[in-house]
Amino acid sequence: MRSSLFVKIYLTVLASLAVVAIASAIFVHMGQEREHAGWSGRRDAFIEAMLPADSDLALLQATAERLSAAFDADISVYGPQGRLLAAAGRPIPPQEIGSRRRMHPGGQNLLISRQPDGRVIAARLRMPFGPAGRSPLAFLALIAAVIGLAAFPVVRHLTRRLEALRQGVDRWGAGALDTRVAVRGSDEVAAVAASFNRAAEQIERLLAAHRSLLANASHELRSPLARLRMAIDLNANGQNGPMRDEIVRDLAELDALVEEILLASRLDHIEKLERVEPVDLLALTAEEGARSGVDVAGEPGVVSGDPTLLTRLVRNLMQNAQRHGSPPVSAHVGTEGGSVVLKVRDHGPGLPEGTGERVFEPFFRPQGRSETAGGWGLGLSLVRQIALHHGATVHHESPSGGGACFVVTFPAIS
């Protein structure tokens, strides 16, 4: 997973095994040390009884030979002054006796017993004379490694299912409302996946019903609006006046709002653009600027998209600047870092602090803004929808000279 849940769980398992292995090794080693100390004392007492200090050299030599034959070992007995008193088999040099090494270079065990009377008895055996000094750490490490390998597929299986669930939630959150995740097993992860599928299905159904209702209601509104407009135009009196002009403006605003709602609903239902072709964004912006009275400058920049939707994007940005800002309103098209960038700026009071992103929400109205001043309606919301369908991004900037500037960044045609 992105947060390395698999690594965290698996490392926790391995760390637990390592702690258990080390603690077990310490306890076993302490037990072996006590056992070895007890055995060493009994061994030295046995050797002292077999080779007593008051034995003459002949008896000492005969006893050493019998022990050498019985244990298949080389035995040397040195006196307190370092003089060799008896030897059976190959003599053991004093330098080997004085070393800390307890294993002969030939692979044989070297046993040293220092007697109370100062004698040193050395024996070189092919087999260990006493308990084997094996360290339990290697054995416990092997057990931990086997358990770690066995735990790997189990932990990986669990985290893989969580990763699949997370990816499904990410896709659903990105707008793919038909996303469902596979339900495997009967544990808690499967229960979460099943709950997510039920919630996603219900939300998709509610949103579909909402969009359908909105689209149908908007479509049905167009007919009475058209009839009202026609009735005003066919007014028998034929008189013009402020009231008639206001009614015409209100009807035009309602008609434009219905058109925006229908467009927003259509954009919500499509995944890919129906019409895609190369578009010179500078030429399109200049044409719309001439219609809206906005100065346009820049350099040609070709993007891939639907000309009708791109025209609507540019128009909405210009109308937003004219309605909520102050002249002069200008537009600029250029290229930055391989992308085509459209900027539309006004010189009005700018946006209230903290509303730079919220203005893209449908019908957003800042706190304290009067009803007559109105909100931002669907204009900027449509700008963001159209930009997203073209793989573009849109954001707000506050220029140093005041006003507001909206920036749309399109991927250039490669």
Disulfide bonds with the S-S distance in Angstrom:
none
